Amino acid sequence: MSHGQPDFGMYTLAKTIYRLSDMGELAARLGSIVTFDRRGDVVWLDSFEDGLGAWNFTPGRPGALYATDNDVANRKGFSLKLTTDNVINTGILAASYRAVPVIGCLGFEVSFTGPFTDEWWEFYLDYYDGAHVHRAIVRLVGGSTIVTIWVTAPGIHTFNLAYQLHSLTRGFHTLKLVADFGNDIWKRVIIDNQSWSLTDYGLLVQGDISFPRLYVAANLTTRVNAVKERHIDDVILTQNEP
C-alpha cells in the first residue's frame, strides 16, 4: 500500500486558505491548553474544568482552604484557588499522584497568580521508584529576584531572575520545569519569556520506600501572619522532553 499525500491533499495550494500541517498548532487553535511550551509529549493535563477529583490537599492550618474558582482563570472557565491560614510560615499544598511513565526527561508546567512580597510558591515534580525519591523542586519568593531549585549537595541552588517576577492578581505567570530522571540531572526552568539551562546540577535524591509514582504539587506559603489567596491553572505533565 502506498503512503504519503496525493497532489490534491493537504499540501496543495488553495485560493482562500493556508493549509495547516502542524498538528500542535491545530490543537492550539481548537482550544488546547498546551500553548506555552509545546516540547515533549503530553502525559496528563488538567485545567480544573472538571472539578478536583485528581487532587489531594494538605492544609498547613485549619483555616487553609481550597476550591475551584470561576472568577479568575488562565484560559478557560475555572482555576484552583488556594487560601492559607493567617499564621506565618504555614500554607496549603495541592498534589496529584500519577502513574509512572517511561522514565526519562519529564516536564511539569503550571500557571499561577502572584507571588506577592509576603508569600512564596513551591512547585514539585517528584519520581518515587520504591527505594528513593528523585526531586525537582522550584521555589519562587514574592518581591525577590531569586529562584531556588533543590539539587544534590549542598541541597539547594539559587540564581537571579533578570527581572523581578511581577505580582499579578488576576493575570497568570507560567512556569515549566524539566528534569532528566533517567540520569538525575536538571534540564531547564522556564518562567514566562525566560529560560535557564540547569544541566550542571543534579537532582536531589533521598531514600524513600513508598510506592512508585509521580508526584506533582503546588505549595502556597504565607511568610507573615496574614491570609494569602492565589490561583493555579493549566497543569501539564510531559515526557520525551528534548
C-alpha positions in Angstrom: 0.0 0.0 0.0 1.3 3.4 -0.9 1.9 6.1 1.7 2.1 9.9 1.6 -0.2 12.7 0.3 -1.8 12.9 -3.1 -1.2 16.1 -5.1 -4.7 17.3 -4.2 -4.1 16.7 -0.4 -3.3 19.0 2.5 -0.1 20.3 1.0 -1.5 21.6 -2.3 -2.1 25.3 -2.7 -5.6 26.7 -2.0 -7.1 30.0 -3.1 -8.9 31.0 0.1 -7.0 29.4 3.0 -3.5 28.4 4.1 -3.0 24.7 4.7 -2.1 23.7 8.3 0.3 20.8 8.6 1.4 21.3 12.2 -0.9 19.2 14.5 0.3 21.1 17.6 -0.9 24.3 16.0 -4.2 22.7 15.0 -4.7 21.5 18.6 -3.9 25.0 19.9 -6.4 26.6 17.6 -9.1 24.1 18.8 -8.6 25.2 22.4 -5.8 23.1 23.9 -4.1 24.4 27.0 -0.8 23.2 25.6 0.3 26.5 24.0 3.1 27.9 26.2 5.9 25.4 25.5 4.9 22.6 23.1 8.0 20.5 23.5 7.5 17.0 24.9 4.6 14.6 24.7 1.6 15.2 27.0 1.1 12.5 29.6 -1.6 14.3 31.6 -3.2 17.7 31.9 -5.8 19.5 34.0 -7.4 22.9 33.7 -9.8 22.3 36.6 -12.9 22.4 34.3 -14.0 19.0 35.7 -13.5 19.6 39.4 -10.8 18.5 41.9 -11.1 14.7 41.7 -7.5 14.3 40.6 -6.0 16.3 43.5 -5.2 15.8 47.2 -4.9 18.8 49.6 -2.9 19.2 52.7 -3.8 22.3 54.7 -1.0 23.6 57.0 -3.5 25.1 59.4 -7.3 24.5 59.9 -8.1 27.8 58.3 -6.5 26.9 54.9 -8.9 26.4 52.1 -9.1 25.2 48.5 -11.8 25.4 45.8 -12.4 25.7 42.1 -12.9 29.4 41.1 -14.7 30.7 38.1 -13.9 34.3 38.8 -10.2 34.0 37.9 -8.8 31.7 35.2 -5.9 31.5 32.8 -7.6 30.2 29.7 -11.0 28.6 30.2 -13.6 29.0 32.9 -12.1 27.7 36.1 -8.9 27.7 38.2 -7.9 26.3 41.5 -7.9 28.8 44.4 -5.6 28.1 47.4 -6.0 30.1 50.6 -3.6 30.0 53.5 -4.4 30.5 57.2 -3.2 33.7 58.9 -0.2 32.1 60.6 3.3 32.8 59.5 5.2 30.1 57.5 2.1 27.9 57.0 0.4 27.2 53.8 -1.7 24.8 51.7 -0.4 22.1 49.3 -2.2 20.7 46.3 -0.8 17.5 44.9 -1.7 14.9 42.3 -0.3 11.3 42.1 0.3 9.9 38.6 1.3 6.5 37.3 5.0 6.2 36.4 5.6 6.6 32.6 8.7 5.5 30.8 11.4 7.4 32.9 13.5 9.9 31.0 13.1 13.7 30.6 9.9 14.8 32.1 8.3 18.2 32.3 5.8 19.9 34.6 4.1 23.1 33.5 1.8 25.3 35.7 0.3 28.8 35.5 -0.1 30.8 38.7 -1.0 34.2 40.1 1.3 36.2 42.4 3.5 35.7 44.3 3.4 38.9 46.3 6.1 40.1 48.7 4.9 38.1 51.8 4.5 34.7 50.3 6.1 32.0 48.1 5.2 29.3 45.7 6.9 25.9 45.5 6.3 23.6 42.6 7.3 19.9 42.8 7.9 17.1 40.2 9.0 14.1 42.2 9.6 10.5 41.0 9.3 7.7 43.6 10.9 4.5 42.4 10.2 2.3 45.5 13.6 2.9 47.1 14.3 6.6 46.5 12.5 9.8 45.7 14.1 11.9 42.9 13.1 15.5 43.4 12.8 18.5 41.0 11.5 21.4 43.1 11.4 25.2 42.3 10.7 28.0 44.8 9.6 31.5 43.8 9.6 34.1 46.5 7.4 37.2 46.1 9.2 40.5 45.9 12.5 38.8 45.2 14.6 38.2 42.1 15.8 34.9 43.4 14.7 31.4 42.1 15.7 28.4 44.2 16.0 24.8 43.0 16.6 21.7 45.0 19.9 19.9 43.9 22.4 17.4 45.2 24.8 18.6 48.0 24.6 21.3 49.3 20.9 20.7 48.7 19.7 24.0 47.1 20.9 26.4 44.5 19.7 30.0 43.9 20.0 32.1 40.8 18.7 35.6 39.9 16.0 36.4 37.5 16.9 39.1 35.0 13.8 41.0 36.3 11.6 40.8 39.3 8.6 38.5 38.9 5.7 40.9 38.8 2.9 40.3 41.3 -0.3 39.6 39.3 -3.7 39.5 41.0 -5.7 38.3 38.0 -3.1 37.7 35.3 -1.1 34.5 35.3 2.6 33.7 35.1 3.7 30.3 33.7 6.5 28.1 34.9 7.8 24.9 33.3 10.5 22.7 34.9 12.2 19.9 33.0 14.4 17.2 34.5 16.1 14.0 33.3 15.0 11.4 35.8 16.9 8.7 34.0 20.2 10.4 34.8 19.1 12.5 37.8 20.0 15.9 36.3 18.1 19.1 35.8 17.5 20.2 32.2 15.9 23.7 32.4 13.4 26.0 34.1 11.2 28.4 32.0 9.4 31.3 33.6 7.3 33.4 31.2 9.6 34.5 28.4 12.9 33.5 30.0 14.6 30.1 30.2 17.6 28.8 32.2 19.7 25.8 31.3 20.4 23.8 34.5 22.3 20.8 33.2 25.2 21.4 35.5 23.0 20.5 38.5 22.0 17.1 39.8 18.6 16.3 41.2 18.1 15.9 44.9 17.7 12.1 45.6 16.6 10.8 49.0 15.8 7.4 50.4 12.1 6.6 50.4 10.5 3.2 50.2 6.9 4.3 49.5 5.1 3.0 46.4 6.3 4.0 42.9 4.6 7.1 41.5 5.0 10.5 40.0 4.0 13.4 42.3 3.2 16.9 41.0 2.3 19.6 43.5 2.0 23.3 44.2 2.5 24.7 47.7 1.5 28.3 48.7 3.0 29.6 51.9 2.4 32.8 53.8 5.5 34.5 55.2 3.6 36.8 57.6 0.6 36.5 59.9 -1.9 37.1 57.2 -4.2 35.1 54.9 -2.9 34.7 51.3 -5.1 33.7 48.4 -3.7 32.7 45.0 -4.6 30.6 42.0 -3.1 27.9 39.8 -4.3 26.7 36.4 -3.4 24.7 33.3 -1.2 21.9 34.8 0.6 19.8 32.2 2.8 16.8 32.6 5.0 15.7 29.7 7.6 13.1 28.8 10.2 12.7 26.0 11.4 16.3 26.6 14.4 17.3 24.5 
